[in-house]
Amino acid sequence: MNCGDTRKYFYAFLDGELDVEKNVEVLAHLDMCYGCSQKIEKERLIQKRVKETVCTVSTPAYLERKILRSVERKPNFFTLFKKSLLLKNRLIPLIGVVTAIILIGSFFTIQNNLKRQAALKASRGNLLLTLADSKYHDYVKKQIDLDLRSQDANEIVAYFQNQAGLSVTLPGIKEDVQLVGATLTEINGIKAPLVFCMHDDIPIVLLIACNSEIDFAKMKEVLTDKLVVYTDTAACGQCQIIGWREASTQYVMVSKLSSEKLIRLLMKV
């Protein structure tokens, strides 16, 4: 090791930071080189005097108090981290409780809304049964003017499509039932297509429910080969009412004909 290399390691040598191999090399060079040994000795003395001077200087009392107060006011990183962690530990359960309350409240709100919607839908459906009965009597008493008088089923279907955008499908009814016409009414926001027919000079009113759910559960269920029909006495107590479903459409027929007779008029029975 030459002088230049040795002098690069002076301060690390004096501070005891060299590994064993480098330390031995520096010592070997100092033993052989008078100049380097003198220079490193001067550096050693300078370091010693600096350390002695620093050790004899004391911190003024006022400065020490100021520093301590500053440290007390400003917590260190670990103190802040600990406080943050404690706060999070308190907040996490609280957030969980609040979230659970919100979810439970939302669940019951949705359930109540669904129940109200179902009740409203069922109520509207039941109103349709009453409407069919009422319109039948209006027709018998000639207190209703038909919107369309026609014996053409296609013309009646087109009328409902044009007037209300309803895709109405007329049920299959036997040939001895004669179409008279149709009208479009509304109850509680529900468009109700009504078709008027005659059989043996007895009027029949057919109501077609496209956007509502009529509850037939309270009516008597009649099983046929191809169709399930529900029968009951109309609200007036003088007429018979039958109902059935085909695909997504429900149908209601009201007449003074017996329910058995009305069922036999259907093509699918």
Secondary structure by P-SEA (a helix, b strand, c coil): ccaaaaaaaaaaaaaccccaaaaaaaaaaaaacaaaaaaaaaaaaaaaaaaaaaaaccccaaaaaaaaaaaaacccaaaaaaaaaaaaaaaaaaaaaaaaaaaaaaaaaaaaaaaaaaaaaaaaaaaaaaaaaaaaaaaaacccccccccccaaaaaaaaaaaccccccccccccccccccbbbbbccccbbbbbbbccccbbbbbbbbccccccccccbbbbcccbbbbbbbcccccbbbbbbbcccbbbbbbccccaaaaaaacccc
